[in-house]
Amino acid sequence: MTTFIAAALGIAVPPVPPGKRILPRVGSSTSKERLVVFLPVLLVFLIVSDQATIVLACVIVGGTALYIVDSSIAQREEEREREVIAHFLGHMLTDLRAGATPAHAVAHAIEHIPTDAPNELRQVLNNAHSQLARGGGAAEALQEAASTHLRELGAVWALSDTRGIPMADLLEKSRDRIDATTRRASQVKAALTGPKTTATVLAALPFAGIGMGAMMGASPLTFLTTTGLGNALFLAGTALTSGGILVSHAIIQKAAT
């Protein structure tokens, strides 16, 4: 039975609808809006400024920082989403095992969703409950969600409706899968502490070098910001350092997923 449920879930989870593949997470749209506003101002400043190289270097640093921050926010949101869905499924399981109807179980589980849950997730679950309240099914509303876990829940619902498999058994497998993913993510996060620290230290080395040069009286900042050669070195060093940070971040993110 367990093997059949797992195989059925693997087949039944539909692909992300095309319109949902490009659905931005919270925070990314705000960053893009800031970028759209900032680019024209930057272009004008580069044209009229006699320190275009320094401005470009600052833009590279700012863009790198913005990307890292947005990526970290997206990762935290995904972790939070997993946690909320596992919490939701736990309440549904309790009610279904006690003999409640799916509509009642969903309504009760929604009431226990944390107040800081993602708005998109809450909206999809409310839509599913509305479908149930009108006598319909929740599978379609869940399968149209951007979240993989919600689409899996929709597949569970469809399997229960079409194959007659007890919904509680399917939900239990879904929750166990999410719990296993969460445990693995925690283990990987702990294992990546060392590489993250190393990447941070390497990214800070150029600043340490500039500081040491200043303490020795070499005036590195004056050289980098007031001479043509210094400007070129400053821009190249900034680009290489930012590229290294992005590559390190990409490797760590890949390992985490």
GROMACS elastic network, one bead per residue, 0.5 to 0.9 nm:
[ bonds ]
;  ai    aj funct       b0    kb
    1     4     6  0.51192   500
    1     5     6  0.61778   500
    1     6     6  0.86604   500
    2     5     6  0.51271   500
    2     6     6  0.62075   500
    2     7     6  0.85956   500
    2   169     6  0.87018   500
    2   173     6  0.83668   500
    3     6     6  0.51844   500
    3     7     6  0.61080   500
    3     8     6  0.84540   500
    4     7     6  0.51242   500
    4     8     6  0.59200   500
    4     9     6  0.84691   500
    5     8     6  0.50748   500
    5     9     6  0.60875   500
    5    10     6  0.86043   500
    5   165     6  0.83494   500
    5   169     6  0.83522   500
    5   170     6  0.67431   500
    5   173     6  0.79940   500
    6     9     6  0.51926   500
    6    10     6  0.62882   500
    6    11     6  0.88213   500
    6   170     6  0.85673   500
    6   173     6  0.76615   500
    7    10     6  0.51136   500
    7    11     6  0.63647   500
    7    12     6  0.85803   500
    8    11     6  0.51939   500
    8    12     6  0.58919   500
    8    13     6  0.85261   500
    8   155     6  0.88943   500
    8   156     6  0.88142   500
    8   159     6  0.77481   500
    9    12     6  0.51082   500
    9    13     6  0.60037   500
    9   152     6  0.72415   500
    9   155     6  0.67141   500
    9   156     6  0.68334   500
    9   159     6  0.80805   500
    9   170     6  0.84081   500
    9   174     6  0.87799   500
   10    13     6  0.59681   500
   10   152     6  0.87945   500
   11    14     6  0.77917   500
   11   155     6  0.89846   500
   12   152     6  0.79896   500
   12   155     6  0.55186   500
   12   156     6  0.79835   500
   12   158     6  0.82467   500
   12   159     6  0.76398   500
   13   143     6  0.79548   500
   13   148     6  0.84013   500
   13   151     6  0.63726   500
   13   152     6  0.53468   500
   13   153     6  0.84776   500
   13   154     6  0.77807   500
   13   155     6  0.52567   500
   13   156     6  0.82472   500
   14    17     6  0.83319   500
   14   143     6  0.70776   500
   14   151     6  0.71144   500
   14   152     6  0.80001   500
   14   155     6  0.74290   500
   15    18     6  0.87158   500
   15   143     6  0.88616   500
   15   148     6  0.88890   500
   15   151     6  0.86129   500
   16    19     6  0.81445   500
   16    20     6  0.62499   500
   16    21     6  0.61233   500
   16   143     6  0.82522   500
   16   144     6  0.74551   500
   16   145     6  0.78353   500
   16   146     6  0.65419   500
   16   147     6  0.84777   500
   16   148     6  0.78684   500
   16   151     6  0.81929   500
   17    20     6  0.53275   500
   17    21     6  0.65086   500
   17   143     6  0.87557   500
   17   144     6  0.66899   500
   17   145     6  0.83268   500
   17   146     6  0.78856   500
   18    21     6  0.53594   500
   18    22     6  0.74883   500
   19    22     6  0.63250   500
   19    23     6  0.71246   500
   19   146     6  0.89263   500
   20    23     6  0.50245   500
   20    24     6  0.87371   500
   20   144     6  0.77813   500
   20   145     6  0.72045   500
   20   146     6  0.52709   500
   20   147     6  0.89641   500
   21    24     6  0.85337   500
   21   146     6  0.69650   500
   23   146     6  0.71819   500
   24    27     6  0.81614   500
   24    28     6  0.61232   500
   24    29     6  0.64791   500
   25    28     6  0.57940   500
   25    29     6  0.73742   500
   25    73     6  0.89458   500
   25    74     6  0.65369   500
   25    77     6  0.81507   500
   26    29     6  0.68072   500
   26    30     6  0.78191   500
   26    73     6  0.82573   500
   26    74     6  0.74526   500
   26    77     6  0.81395   500
   26   118     6  0.86137   500
   27    30     6  0.52206   500
   27    31     6  0.63567   500
   27    32     6  0.88310   500
   27    70     6  0.65613   500
   27    73     6  0.72808   500
   27    74     6  0.77266   500
   28    31     6  0.51295   500
   28    32     6  0.62791   500
   28    33     6  0.86671   500
   28    70     6  0.62689   500
   28    71     6  0.86250   500
   28    73     6  0.88430   500
   28    74     6  0.81284   500
   29    32     6  0.50841   500
   29    33     6  0.61694   500
   29    34     6  0.86459   500
   30    33     6  0.51054   500
   30    34     6  0.62744   500
   30    35     6  0.86396   500
   31    34     6  0.50929   500
   31    35     6  0.61734   500
   31    36     6  0.87027   500
   31    66     6  0.75430   500
   31    67     6  0.87700   500
   31    70     6  0.77076   500
   32    36     6  0.61597   500
   32    37     6  0.86550   500
   33    36     6  0.51481   500
   33    37     6  0.63372   500
   33    38     6  0.85625   500
   34    37     6  0.52245   500
   34    38     6  0.60158   500
   34    39     6  0.86476   500
   35    39     6  0.59797   500
   35    63     6  0.89662   500
   36    39     6  0.56356   500
   36    40     6  0.74940   500
   37    40     6  0.65580   500
   37    41     6  0.72921   500
   38    41     6  0.53256   500
   38    42     6  0.61036   500
   38    43     6  0.87163   500
   39    43     6  0.61456   500
   39    44     6  0.87413   500
   40    43     6  0.50671   500
   40    44     6  0.63509   500
   40    45     6  0.86258   500
   41    44     6  0.53094   500
   41    45     6  0.61991   500
   41    46     6  0.86689   500
   42    45     6  0.50380   500
   42    46     6  0.60821   500
   42    47     6  0.86378   500
   42    55     6  0.83705   500
   42    56     6  0.89373   500
   42    59     6  0.85935   500
   43    46     6  0.51933   500
   43    47     6  0.63569   500
   43    48     6  0.89190   500
   44    47     6  0.51896   500
   44    48     6  0.64272   500
   44    49     6  0.84246   500
   45    48     6  0.53349   500
   45    49     6  0.56184   500
   45    52     6  0.79745   500
   45    55     6  0.84112   500
   46    49     6  0.52297   500
   46    50     6  0.78193   500
   46    51     6  0.77189   500
   46    52     6  0.51639   500
   46    53     6  0.85860   500
   46    55     6  0.71754   500
   46    56     6  0.80964   500
   47    50     6  0.82243   500
   47    52     6  0.77161   500
   48    51     6  0.89974   500
   48    52     6  0.85373   500
   49    52     6  0.58091   500
   49    55     6  0.85556   500
   50    53     6  0.84185   500
   51    54     6  0.54361   500
   51    55     6  0.63478   500
   51    56     6  0.87578   500
   51   225     6  0.81934   500
   51   226     6  0.88138   500
   51   231     6  0.85555   500
   52    55     6  0.50208   500
   52    56     6  0.60908   500
   52    57     6  0.85943   500
   53    56     6  0.51291   500
   53    57     6  0.62355   500
   53    58     6  0.86845   500
   53   225     6  0.88265   500
   53   231     6  0.60693   500
   53   232     6  0.72274   500
   53   234     6  0.81165   500
   53   235     6  0.63225   500
   54    57     6  0.50762   500
   54    58     6  0.62440   500
   54    59     6  0.86223   500
   54   224     6  0.89049   500
   54   225     6  0.69866   500
   54   231     6  0.67145   500
   54   234     6  0.75550   500
   54   235     6  0.69385   500
   55    58     6  0.50802   500
   55    59     6  0.61608   500
   55    60     6  0.86733   500
   56    60     6  0.62152   500
   56    61     6  0.86941   500
   56   235     6  0.73029   500
   57    60     6  0.51026   500
   57    61     6  0.63561   500
   57    62     6  0.86510   500
   57   234     6  0.72964   500
   57   235     6  0.51938   500
   57   236     6  0.83334   500
   57   237     6  0.88599   500
   57   238     6  0.59616   500
   57   239     6  0.71771   500
   58    61     6  0.50879   500
   58    62     6  0.60827   500
   58    63     6  0.85004   500
   58   235     6  0.88297   500
   58   238     6  0.83104   500
   59    63     6  0.59190   500
   59    64     6  0.84087   500
   60    63     6  0.51669   500
   60    64     6  0.60898   500
   60    65     6  0.85465   500
   60   235     6  0.88752   500
   60   238     6  0.72426   500
   60   239     6  0.67313   500
   60   242     6  0.71263   500
   61    64     6  0.52091   500
   61    65     6  0.61539   500
   61    66     6  0.85723   500
   61   238     6  0.71396   500
   61   239     6  0.81347   500
   61   242     6  0.65688   500
   62    65     6  0.51188   500
   62    66     6  0.60462   500
   62    67     6  0.85799   500
   63    66     6  0.50458   500
   63    67     6  0.61380   500
   63    68     6  0.86429   500
   64    67     6  0.51775   500
   64    68     6  0.62430   500
   64    69     6  0.86287   500
   64   242     6  0.62911   500
   64   243     6  0.83435   500
   64   245     6  0.79930   500
   64   246     6  0.71436   500
   65    68     6  0.51862   500
   65    69     6  0.61240   500
   65    70     6  0.85646   500
   65   242     6  0.87965   500
   66    69     6  0.51795   500
   66    70     6  0.60745   500
   66    71     6  0.84824   500
   67    70     6  0.51947   500
   67    71     6  0.60382   500
   67    72     6  0.85556   500
   67   246     6  0.85790   500
   68    71     6  0.51293   500
   68    72     6  0.61455   500
   68    73     6  0.86203   500
   68   245     6  0.89560   500
   68   246     6  0.77923   500
   68   249     6  0.76608   500
   69    72     6  0.51374   500
   69    73     6  0.61738   500
   69    74     6  0.86393   500
   70    73     6  0.50631   500
   70    74     6  0.61598   500
   70    75     6  0.86342   500
   71    74     6  0.51100   500
   71    75     6  0.62307   500
   71    76     6  0.87073   500
   72    75     6  0.50890   500
   72    76     6  0.62387   500
   72    77     6  0.86066   500
   73    76     6  0.51555   500
   73    77     6  0.61559   500
   73    78     6  0.86662   500
   74    77     6  0.50542   500
   74    78     6  0.62259   500
   74    79     6  0.87032   500
   75    78     6  0.51331   500
   75    79     6  0.62989   500
   75    80     6  0.86151   500
   76    79     6  0.50891   500
   76    80     6  0.60974   500
   76    81     6  0.85198   500
   77    81     6  0.60011   500
   77    82     6  0.86013   500
   77   118     6  0.76215   500
   78    82     6  0.62597   500
   78    83     6  0.86570   500
   78   147     6  0.89841   500
   79    82     6  0.52003   500
   79    83     6  0.63211   500
   79    84     6  0.87709   500
   79   182     6  0.76898   500
   79   185     6  0.87277   500
   80    83     6  0.50348   500
   80    84     6  0.61725   500
   80    85     6  0.86375   500
   80   117     6  0.74248   500
   80   118     6  0.79772   500
   81    84     6  0.51619   500
   81    85     6  0.61553   500
   81    86     6  0.85572   500
   81   117     6  0.71494   500
   81   118     6  0.67912   500
   81   121     6  0.75793   500
   81   147     6  0.85071   500
   81   149     6  0.87995   500
   82    85     6  0.52923   500
   82    86     6  0.61690   500
   82    87     6  0.85898   500
   82   149     6  0.75170   500
   82   178     6  0.67182   500
   82   179     6  0.84369   500
   82   181     6  0.87269   500
   82   182     6  0.74794   500
   83    86     6  0.52519   500
   83    87     6  0.62277   500
   83    88     6  0.86679   500
   83   178     6  0.82556   500
   83   179     6  0.84085   500
   83   182     6  0.79283   500
   84    88     6  0.61022   500
   84    89     6  0.86329   500
   84   113     6  0.68002   500
   84   114     6  0.72739   500
   84   117     6  0.65774   500
   84   118     6  0.86193   500
   84   121     6  0.88483   500
   85    89     6  0.60713   500
   85    90     6  0.84628   500
   85   113     6  0.86050   500
   85   121     6  0.85200   500
   85   149     6  0.74748   500
   85   150     6  0.78327   500
   85   175     6  0.81734   500
   85   178     6  0.83459   500
   86    89     6  0.51310   500
   86    90     6  0.61364   500
   86    91     6  0.88373   500
   86   174     6  0.84842   500
   86   175     6  0.56077   500
   86   176     6  0.85128   500
   86   178     6  0.65400   500
   86   179     6  0.71404   500
   87    90     6  0.51258   500
   87    91     6  0.65616   500
   87    92     6  0.88010   500
   87   109     6  0.82620   500
   87   112     6  0.83123   500
   87   113     6  0.73957   500
   87   114     6  0.89178   500
   87   175     6  0.86734   500
   88    91     6  0.54005   500
   88    92     6  0.63253   500
   88    93     6  0.87033   500
   88   106     6  0.83077   500
   88   109     6  0.53776   500
   88   110     6  0.69530   500
   88   112     6  0.73907   500
   88   113     6  0.64867   500
   89    93     6  0.59982   500
   89    94     6  0.85757   500
   89   106     6  0.89162   500
   89   109     6  0.75122   500
   89   171     6  0.66528   500
   89   172     6  0.77971   500
   89   174     6  0.81883   500
   89   175     6  0.63087   500
   90    93     6  0.51686   500
   90    94     6  0.63302   500
   90    95     6  0.88495   500
   90   109     6  0.81455   500
   90   171     6  0.85627   500
   90   172     6  0.81398   500
   90   175     6  0.73309   500
   91    94     6  0.51680   500
   91    95     6  0.63988   500
   91    96     6  0.86503   500
   91   105     6  0.73879   500
   91   106     6  0.83770   500
   91   108     6  0.74113   500
   91   109     6  0.51612   500
   91   110     6  0.87920   500
   91   112     6  0.78120   500
   92    95     6  0.52908   500
   92    96     6  0.60570   500
   92    97     6  0.84950   500
   92   102     6  0.79021   500
   92   104     6  0.87934   500
   92   106     6  0.61602   500
   92   107     6  0.88828   500
   92   108     6  0.75296   500
   92   109     6  0.56964   500
   92   168     6  0.82037   500
   92   171     6  0.82017   500
   93    96     6  0.51125   500
   93    97     6  0.59461   500
   93    98     6  0.84183   500
   93   105     6  0.78549   500
   93   167     6  0.87691   500
   93   168     6  0.58286   500
   93   169     6  0.86779   500
   93   171     6  0.68581   500
   93   172     6  0.70390   500
   94    97     6  0.53328   500
   94    98     6  0.62836   500
   94    99     6  0.89571   500
   94   100     6  0.88890   500
   94   105     6  0.82417   500
   94   168     6  0.88378   500
   95    98     6  0.50042   500
   95    99     6  0.64819   500
   95   100     6  0.53272   500
   95   101     6  0.79592   500
   95   102     6  0.84209   500
   95   104     6  0.79574   500
   95   105     6  0.53822   500
   95   106     6  0.88435   500
   95   108     6  0.81029   500
   95   109     6  0.85934   500
   96    99     6  0.51208   500
   96   101     6  0.66042   500
   96   102     6  0.68851   500
   96   104     6  0.88258   500
   96   105     6  0.63593   500
   96   167     6  0.81105   500
   96   168     6  0.62463   500
   97   100     6  0.73630   500
   97   168     6  0.68153   500
  100   103     6  0.81602   500
  100   104     6  0.61970   500
  100   105     6  0.61374   500
  101   104     6  0.52719   500
  101   105     6  0.61018   500
  101   106     6  0.86225   500
  102   106     6  0.60237   500
  102   107     6  0.84996   500
  102   132     6  0.80547   500
  102   167     6  0.86284   500
  103   106     6  0.52693   500
  103   107     6  0.62065   500
  103   108     6  0.86160   500
  103   129     6  0.65307   500
  103   130     6  0.89943   500
  103   132     6  0.56507   500
  103   133     6  0.66434   500
  104   107     6  0.50962   500
  104   108     6  0.60471   500
  104   109     6  0.84586   500
  104   129     6  0.88848   500
  105   108     6  0.52033   500
  105   109     6  0.60322   500
  105   110     6  0.85598   500
  106   109     6  0.50695   500
  106   110     6  0.60617   500
  106   111     6  0.86386   500
  106   125     6  0.80157   500
  106   126     6  0.88347   500
  106   128     6  0.83964   500
  106   129     6  0.63833   500
  106   132     6  0.88787   500
  107   110     6  0.52024   500
  107   111     6  0.64188   500
  107   126     6  0.83709   500
  107   129     6  0.65624   500
  108   111     6  0.52014   500
  108   112     6  0.67629   500
  109   112     6  0.52356   500
  109   113     6  0.65856   500
  110   113     6  0.52004   500
  110   114     6  0.88664   500
  110   122     6  0.77899   500
  110   125     6  0.72756   500
  110   126     6  0.75827   500
  110   129     6  0.87676   500
  111   114     6  0.84444   500
  112   115     6  0.86568   500
  113   116     6  0.83868   500
  113   117     6  0.67964   500
  113   122     6  0.80450   500
  114   117     6  0.54725   500
  115   118     6  0.87011   500
  116   119     6  0.83235   500
  117   120     6  0.86775   500
  117   121     6  0.72779   500
  117   122     6  0.69476   500
  118   121     6  0.54203   500
  118   122     6  0.64349   500
  118   123     6  0.87604   500
  119   122     6  0.50972   500
  119   123     6  0.60613   500
  119   124     6  0.86750   500
  120   123     6  0.51234   500
  120   124     6  0.62960   500
  120   125     6  0.87520   500
  120   145     6  0.86374   500
  120   146     6  0.88567   500
  121   124     6  0.52751   500
  121   125     6  0.63411   500
  121   126     6  0.86420   500
  121   145     6  0.82232   500
  121   147     6  0.79299   500
  121   150     6  0.81446   500
  122   125     6  0.52306   500
  122   126     6  0.61167   500
  122   127     6  0.86166   500
  123   126     6  0.50786   500
  123   127     6  0.61590   500
  123   128     6  0.86363   500
  124   127     6  0.50772   500
  124   128     6  0.62404   500
  124   129     6  0.86910   500
  124   141     6  0.67395   500
  124   142     6  0.65348   500
  124   144     6  0.86814   500
  124   145     6  0.67503   500
  124   150     6  0.83864   500
  125   129     6  0.62117   500
  125   130     6  0.86017   500
  125   138     6  0.86972   500
  125   141     6  0.81204   500
  125   142     6  0.73596   500
  125   150     6  0.86446   500
  126   129     6  0.50272   500
  126   130     6  0.61535   500
  126   131     6  0.86889   500
  127   131     6  0.63207   500
  127   132     6  0.87424   500
  127   138     6  0.79738   500
  127   141     6  0.64785   500
  127   142     6  0.83719   500
  128   131     6  0.51632   500
  128   132     6  0.64047   500
  128   133     6  0.87088   500
  128   137     6  0.75199   500
  128   139     6  0.75030   500
  128   140     6  0.80562   500
  128   141     6  0.54420   500
  128   142     6  0.65269   500
  129   132     6  0.50175   500
  129   133     6  0.60691   500
  129   134     6  0.86558   500
  129   137     6  0.87309   500
  129   138     6  0.68188   500
  130   134     6  0.63268   500
  130   135     6  0.87845   500
  130   136     6  0.85413   500
  130   138     6  0.82865   500
  131   134     6  0.52789   500
  131   135     6  0.65545   500
  131   136     6  0.50755   500
  131   137     6  0.58175   500
  131   138     6  0.58119   500
  131   141     6  0.78923   500
  132   135     6  0.50729   500
  132   137     6  0.54154   500
  132   138     6  0.60165   500
  133   136     6  0.72369   500
  133   137     6  0.89609   500
  134   137     6  0.86636   500
  137   140     6  0.70857   500
  137   141     6  0.82656   500
  137   157     6  0.80498   500
  137   158     6  0.84322   500
  137   161     6  0.85203   500
  138   141     6  0.55760   500
  138   142     6  0.63089   500
  138   143     6  0.86719   500
  138   154     6  0.69330   500
  138   157     6  0.69813   500
  138   158     6  0.83860   500
  139   142     6  0.52667   500
  139   143     6  0.59990   500
  139   144     6  0.87065   500
  139   151     6  0.83689   500
  139   153     6  0.76530   500
  139   155     6  0.65656   500
  139   156     6  0.78005   500
  139   157     6  0.52565   500
  139   158     6  0.55077   500
  139   161     6  0.88950   500
  140   143     6  0.51469   500
  140   144     6  0.63615   500
  140   151     6  0.89996   500
  140   154     6  0.66449   500
  140   155     6  0.87863   500
  140   157     6  0.89481   500
  140   158     6  0.82205   500
  141   144     6  0.55198   500
  141   145     6  0.69988   500
  141   151     6  0.88228   500
  141   154     6  0.74256   500
  142   145     6  0.54519   500
  142   146     6  0.89658   500
  142   147     6  0.88837   500
  142   150     6  0.55976   500
  142   151     6  0.54095   500
  142   152     6  0.80697   500
  142   153     6  0.67075   500
  142   155     6  0.81172   500
  142   157     6  0.87660   500
  143   146     6  0.82912   500
  143   147     6  0.88651   500
  143   148     6  0.87636   500
  143   150     6  0.68068   500
  143   152     6  0.72948   500
  143   153     6  0.76556   500
  143   155     6  0.67816   500
  144   147     6  0.87573   500
  144   150     6  0.85766   500
  144   151     6  0.68287   500
  144   154     6  0.84286   500
  145   148     6  0.76521   500
  145   149     6  0.89281   500
  145   150     6  0.62735   500
  145   151     6  0.60248   500
  145   154     6  0.88883   500
  146   149     6  0.88287   500
  146   150     6  0.76849   500
  146   151     6  0.74824   500
  147   150     6  0.52569   500
  147   151     6  0.62707   500
  147   152     6  0.86020   500
  148   151     6  0.50831   500
  148   152     6  0.61171   500
  148   153     6  0.86219   500
  149   153     6  0.62561   500
  149   154     6  0.86720   500
  149   174     6  0.81535   500
  149   178     6  0.79080   500
  150   154     6  0.62230   500
  150   155     6  0.86346   500
  151   155     6  0.62191   500
  151   156     6  0.85717   500
  152   156     6  0.61951   500
  152   157     6  0.86325   500
  152   174     6  0.75342   500
  153   157     6  0.62765   500
  153   158     6  0.86891   500
  153   170     6  0.87206   500
  153   171     6  0.73969   500
  153   174     6  0.73382   500
  154   157     6  0.50253   500
  154   158     6  0.62344   500
  154   159     6  0.86136   500
  155   158     6  0.50077   500
  155   159     6  0.60799   500
  155   160     6  0.85186   500
  156   159     6  0.51274   500
  156   160     6  0.61450   500
  156   161     6  0.85975   500
  156   167     6  0.70914   500
  156   170     6  0.60410   500
  156   171     6  0.70039   500
  156   174     6  0.82570   500
  157   160     6  0.51410   500
  157   161     6  0.61859   500
  157   162     6  0.86319   500
  157   167     6  0.69637   500
  157   170     6  0.84702   500
  157   171     6  0.88497   500
  158   161     6  0.50924   500
  158   162     6  0.60038   500
  158   163     6  0.80769   500
  159   162     6  0.52385   500
  159   163     6  0.53306   500
  159   164     6  0.70534   500
  159   165     6  0.66829   500
  159   167     6  0.82860   500
  159   170     6  0.85943   500
  160   163     6  0.55495   500
  160   166     6  0.60873   500
  160   167     6  0.54876   500
  160   170     6  0.79128   500
  161   164     6  0.57899   500
  161   165     6  0.77017   500
  161   167     6  0.85918   500
  162   165     6  0.82150   500
  163   166     6  0.89975   500
  164   167     6  0.83135   500
  165   168     6  0.86950   500
  165   169     6  0.76619   500
  165   170     6  0.75410   500
  166   169     6  0.56086   500
  166   170     6  0.67905   500
  166   171     6  0.89509   500
  167   170     6  0.51493   500
  167   171     6  0.60707   500
  167   172     6  0.85044   500
  168   171     6  0.50989   500
  168   172     6  0.60652   500
  168   173     6  0.87098   500
  169   172     6  0.51546   500
  169   173     6  0.64582   500
  169   174     6  0.88107   500
  170   173     6  0.52140   500
  170   174     6  0.63321   500
  170   175     6  0.87246   500
  171   175     6  0.60944   500
  171   176     6  0.84984   500
  172   175     6  0.51334   500
  172   176     6  0.60949   500
  172   177     6  0.85637   500
  173   176     6  0.50580   500
  173   177     6  0.61458   500
  173   178     6  0.86966   500
  174   177     6  0.51119   500
  174   178     6  0.63316   500
  174   179     6  0.86567   500
  175   178     6  0.51035   500
  175   179     6  0.60997   500
  175   180     6  0.85406   500
  176   179     6  0.50188   500
  176   180     6  0.60781   500
  176   181     6  0.85830   500
  177   180     6  0.50991   500
  177   181     6  0.62381   500
  177   182     6  0.86624   500
  178   181     6  0.50292   500
  178   182     6  0.61664   500
  178   183     6  0.86499   500
  179   182     6  0.50344   500
  179   183     6  0.61890   500
  179   184     6  0.86021   500
  180   183     6  0.51345   500
  180   184     6  0.61658   500
  180   185     6  0.85559   500
  181   184     6  0.51293   500
  181   185     6  0.60823   500
  181   186     6  0.86557   500
  182   185     6  0.50480   500
  182   186     6  0.62564   500
  182   187     6  0.87227   500
  183   186     6  0.51584   500
  183   187     6  0.63159   500
  183   188     6  0.86918   500
  184   187     6  0.50910   500
  184   188     6  0.61187   500
  184   189     6  0.84597   500
  185   188     6  0.51404   500
  185   189     6  0.59885   500
  185   190     6  0.86075   500
  185   256     6  0.67597   500
  185   257     6  0.77457   500
  186   189     6  0.50533   500
  186   190     6  0.62703   500
  186   191     6  0.86589   500
  187   190     6  0.52099   500
  187   191     6  0.62217   500
  187   192     6  0.87080   500
  188   192     6  0.60977   500
  188   193     6  0.87856   500
  188   255     6  0.78059   500
  188   256     6  0.59277   500
  188   257     6  0.87164   500
  189   192     6  0.52085   500
  189   193     6  0.65632   500
  189   256     6  0.67782   500
  190   193     6  0.54679   500
  190   194     6  0.84082   500
  191   194     6  0.69792   500
  191   195     6  0.83022   500
  192   195     6  0.53713   500
  192   196     6  0.61159   500
  192   197     6  0.86010   500
  192   252     6  0.72464   500
  192   255     6  0.83161   500
  192   256     6  0.79235   500
  193   196     6  0.52261   500
  193   197     6  0.62165   500
  193   198     6  0.87085   500
  194   197     6  0.51745   500
  194   198     6  0.62365   500
  194   199     6  0.86880   500
  195   199     6  0.61119   500
  195   200     6  0.85780   500
  195   248     6  0.87384   500
  195   252     6  0.77139   500
  196   199     6  0.51200   500
  196   200     6  0.62057   500
  196   201     6  0.86889   500
  196   248     6  0.82777   500
  196   249     6  0.83159   500
  196   252     6  0.74969   500
  197   200     6  0.51032   500
  197   201     6  0.62289   500
  197   202     6  0.86779   500
  198   201     6  0.51585   500
  198   202     6  0.62101   500
  198   203     6  0.86139   500
  199   202     6  0.51632   500
  199   203     6  0.61471   500
  199   204     6  0.86746   500
  199   244     6  0.86430   500
  199   245     6  0.71836   500
  199   248     6  0.65079   500
  199   249     6  0.82728   500
  200   203     6  0.51230   500
  200   204     6  0.62943   500
  200   205     6  0.88823   500
  200   245     6  0.82201   500
  201   204     6  0.51442   500
  201   205     6  0.64091   500
  202   205     6  0.52803   500
  202   206     6  0.80770   500
  202   241     6  0.88243   500
  202   244     6  0.88753   500
  202   245     6  0.86656   500
  203   206     6  0.69698   500
  203   207     6  0.82415   500
  203   241     6  0.65074   500
  203   242     6  0.81155   500
  203   244     6  0.76931   500
  203   245     6  0.65377   500
  204   207     6  0.54810   500
  204   208     6  0.63692   500
  204   209     6  0.88541   500
  205   209     6  0.61407   500
  205   210     6  0.86836   500
  206   209     6  0.50061   500
  206   210     6  0.62853   500
  206   211     6  0.85982   500
  206   237     6  0.82546   500
  206   238     6  0.89842   500
  206   241     6  0.80122   500
  207   210     6  0.51055   500
  207   211     6  0.61465   500
  207   212     6  0.86212   500
  208   211     6  0.50052   500
  208   212     6  0.61270   500
  208   213     6  0.85633   500
  209   212     6  0.51121   500
  209   213     6  0.61471   500
  209   214     6  0.86067   500
  210   213     6  0.50752   500
  210   214     6  0.61948   500
  210   215     6  0.87068   500
  210   219     6  0.85308   500
  210   220     6  0.61419   500
  210   221     6  0.73196   500
  211   214     6  0.50861   500
  211   215     6  0.62782   500
  211   216     6  0.87054   500
  211   220     6  0.84052   500
  212   215     6  0.50998   500
  212   216     6  0.62922   500
  212   217     6  0.88046   500
  212   218     6  0.88928   500
  213   216     6  0.50963   500
  213   217     6  0.64232   500
  213   218     6  0.53379   500
  213   219     6  0.65992   500
  213   220     6  0.60788   500
  213   221     6  0.89621   500
  214   217     6  0.51089   500
  214   218     6  0.55870   500
  214   219     6  0.51088   500
  214   220     6  0.61791   500
  214   221     6  0.78030   500
  215   218     6  0.75986   500
  215   219     6  0.83521   500
  216   219     6  0.81029   500
  217   220     6  0.84112   500
  218   221     6  0.88082   500
  218   222     6  0.88900   500
  218   223     6  0.86489   500
  219   222     6  0.54800   500
  219   223     6  0.65457   500
  219   224     6  0.88667   500
  220   223     6  0.50850   500
  220   224     6  0.60496   500
  220   225     6  0.85674   500
  220   230     6  0.86232   500
  221   224     6  0.50489   500
  221   225     6  0.60023   500
  221   226     6  0.82808   500
  221   230     6  0.86743   500
  222   225     6  0.53928   500
  222   226     6  0.57658   500
  222   227     6  0.79828   500
  222   230     6  0.84574   500
  223   226     6  0.56221   500
  223   227     6  0.57823   500
  223   228     6  0.88087   500
  223   229     6  0.82353   500
  223   230     6  0.53707   500
  223   231     6  0.80352   500
  224   227     6  0.63322   500
  224   228     6  0.81205   500
  224   229     6  0.75028   500
  224   231     6  0.51998   500
  224   232     6  0.80066   500
  224   233     6  0.70211   500
  224   234     6  0.57281   500
  225   228     6  0.81926   500
  225   230     6  0.62206   500
  225   231     6  0.56468   500
  225   234     6  0.76877   500
  226   229     6  0.88459   500
  226   230     6  0.69441   500
  226   231     6  0.70917   500
  227   230     6  0.50251   500
  227   231     6  0.60588   500
  227   232     6  0.86398   500
  228   231     6  0.51268   500
  228   232     6  0.63292   500
  228   233     6  0.86967   500
  229   232     6  0.51448   500
  229   233     6  0.61875   500
  229   234     6  0.84705   500
  230   233     6  0.50723   500
  230   234     6  0.59044   500
  230   235     6  0.85257   500
  231   235     6  0.61312   500
  231   236     6  0.85345   500
  232   235     6  0.52283   500
  232   236     6  0.61110   500
  232   237     6  0.84494   500
  233   236     6  0.50689   500
  233   237     6  0.58274   500
  233   238     6  0.83043   500
  234   237     6  0.52017   500
  234   238     6  0.60025   500
  234   239     6  0.85288   500
  235   238     6  0.51307   500
  235   239     6  0.61024   500
  235   240     6  0.85965   500
  236   239     6  0.51180   500
  236   240     6  0.61058   500
  236   241     6  0.84966   500
  237   240     6  0.51574   500
  237   241     6  0.59809   500
  237   242     6  0.84054   500
  238   241     6  0.51937   500
  238   242     6  0.59790   500
  238   243     6  0.83711   500
  239   242     6  0.52085   500
  239   243     6  0.59628   500
  239   244     6  0.85389   500
  240   244     6  0.61064   500
  240   245     6  0.86165   500
  241   244     6  0.50706   500
  241   245     6  0.62443   500
  241   246     6  0.87049   500
  242   245     6  0.50256   500
  242   246     6  0.62148   500
  242   247     6  0.86136   500
  243   246     6  0.51096   500
  243   247     6  0.61102   500
  243   248     6  0.85229   500
  244   247     6  0.51128   500
  244   248     6  0.60393   500
  244   249     6  0.84185   500
  245   248     6  0.51683   500
  245   249     6  0.60299   500
  245   250     6  0.85535   500
  246   250     6  0.60553   500
  246   251     6  0.86138   500
  247   250     6  0.50400   500
  247   251     6  0.61900   500
  247   252     6  0.86146   500
  248   251     6  0.51693   500
  248   252     6  0.61798   500
  248   253     6  0.85253   500
  249   252     6  0.51798   500
  249   253     6  0.60257   500
  249   254     6  0.84906   500
  250   253     6  0.50785   500
  250   254     6  0.60163   500
  250   255     6  0.85555   500
  251   254     6  0.50943   500
  251   255     6  0.62000   500
  251   256     6  0.86117   500
  252   255     6  0.51000   500
  252   256     6  0.61471   500
  252   257     6  0.87854   500
  253   257     6  0.63605   500
  254   257     6  0.53128   500
